[in-house]
Amino acid sequence: MKEQALNKMKEVMHAVYSFENHLVKNHALLLNAALTLCALEGSKAKRSSDLAEELGVTYSLMSRTVVLLEKRALVDRSIGKTDKREMRFTLTEKGKRLLKEIREGYDLSTFLSTLKSR
């Protein structure tokens, strides 16, 4: 049973790597950046520390990620209303379009059904 679980995890990791390769090749975007876009979708502005916690990554990694997304005009930065040191991020229209392209260009439901059938 434990061997099966480990084998299943190996299949999941292979699929995740394949998806990330698709993101890099087609959108010049790493998986963490794509997940950050997802976390910002349909929400109020979020702090990078909140995004880091939500995605389970370090604050340092999230800070680098939002800077890269900002340079590509995929997210906007705004200053906190009560604390001027606080930075909050939202998706730009370009970021929303890219997220839509990613979703339309890769069928995750097929991937998930493949894993369930094994």
C-alpha positions as CSV (number, residue, x, y, z in Angstrom):
1,M,0.0,0.0,0.0
2,K,2.8,2.5,0.9
3,E,4.6,1.6,-2.3
4,Q,1.4,2.4,-4.3
5,A,1.1,5.7,-2.6
6,L,4.7,6.6,-3.4
7,N,4.2,5.5,-7.0
8,K,1.1,7.7,-7.2
9,M,3.0,10.6,-5.8
10,K,5.7,10.1,-8.5
11,E,3.0,10.3,-11.1
12,V,1.6,13.5,-9.6
13,M,5.0,15.1,-9.5
14,H,5.7,14.1,-13.2
15,A,2.4,15.7,-14.2
16,V,3.2,18.9,-12.2
17,Y,6.6,19.1,-13.9
18,S,4.9,18.6,-17.3
19,F,2.4,21.3,-16.6
20,E,5.2,23.7,-15.5
21,N,7.1,22.9,-18.7
22,H,4.0,23.8,-20.6
23,L,3.7,27.1,-18.7
24,V,7.4,28.0,-19.4
25,K,7.2,27.0,-23.0
26,N,3.9,28.7,-23.8
27,H,3.8,31.6,-21.4
28,A,7.3,32.1,-20.0
29,L,5.8,31.6,-16.6
30,L,6.8,29.3,-13.7
31,L,4.1,27.3,-11.8
32,N,4.5,29.5,-8.7
33,A,3.8,32.6,-10.7
34,A,0.7,31.0,-12.3
35,L,-0.6,30.0,-8.9
36,T,0.0,33.5,-7.6
37,L,-2.2,34.8,-10.5
38,C,-4.9,32.3,-9.5
39,A,-4.7,33.4,-5.8
40,L,-5.3,37.0,-6.9
41,E,-8.2,36.2,-9.2
42,G,-11.5,37.6,-8.1
43,S,-10.2,38.9,-4.8
44,K,-9.5,42.1,-3.1
45,A,-5.9,43.3,-3.1
46,K,-3.6,40.9,-1.1
47,R,-0.3,41.4,0.6
48,S,2.6,39.3,-0.5
49,S,2.8,37.7,3.0
50,D,-0.9,36.6,2.6
51,L,-0.1,35.1,-0.8
52,A,2.9,33.3,0.6
53,E,0.8,31.8,3.3
54,E,-2.0,30.8,1.0
55,L,0.4,29.1,-1.5
56,G,2.7,27.6,1.2
57,V,5.9,29.3,0.0
58,T,8.4,31.5,1.7
59,Y,7.9,35.3,2.0
60,S,11.1,35.7,0.1
61,L,10.0,33.6,-2.9
62,M,6.6,35.4,-3.0
63,S,8.3,38.8,-2.9
64,R,10.5,37.8,-5.9
65,T,7.4,36.4,-7.7
66,V,5.3,39.5,-7.4
67,V,8.1,41.7,-8.5
68,L,8.5,39.5,-11.7
69,L,4.7,39.6,-12.3
70,E,4.7,43.3,-11.8
71,K,7.5,43.8,-14.3
72,R,5.4,41.9,-16.8
73,A,2.4,44.1,-16.0
74,L,0.4,41.1,-14.8
75,V,-0.2,42.5,-11.3
76,D,-0.5,46.0,-9.9
77,R,0.9,47.2,-6.7
78,S,-0.9,49.6,-4.4
79,I,0.1,51.2,-1.1
80,G,-1.9,50.3,2.0
81,K,-4.4,52.9,3.2
82,T,-3.6,52.8,6.9
83,D,0.0,51.6,6.7
84,K,2.0,53.2,3.9
85,R,4.7,50.6,4.2
86,E,2.2,47.9,3.3
87,M,2.0,46.8,-0.4
88,R,-1.0,45.1,-1.8
89,F,-1.3,43.3,-5.2
90,T,-4.2,42.8,-7.7
91,L,-4.4,41.3,-11.1
92,T,-4.3,43.6,-14.1
93,E,-6.4,43.0,-17.2
94,K,-3.3,41.5,-18.9
95,G,-2.9,39.2,-15.9
96,K,-6.6,38.1,-16.2
97,R,-6.2,37.5,-19.9
98,L,-3.1,35.4,-19.3
99,L,-4.8,33.3,-16.7
100,K,-7.7,32.6,-19.1
101,E,-5.2,31.6,-21.8
102,I,-3.5,29.2,-19.4
103,R,-6.8,27.6,-18.4
104,E,-7.9,27.3,-22.0
105,G,-4.5,25.9,-23.2
106,Y,-4.1,23.0,-20.8
107,D,-6.8,20.6,-19.8
108,L,-6.2,19.8,-16.2
109,S,-9.4,17.7,-15.9
110,T,-8.0,15.2,-18.4
111,F,-4.8,15.0,-16.3
112,L,-6.8,14.5,-13.1
113,S,-9.0,11.7,-14.6
114,T,-5.8,10.0,-15.9
115,L,-4.4,9.9,-12.4
116,K,-7.7,8.6,-10.9
117,S,-7.9,5.7,-13.4
118,R,-4.5,4.3,-12.6
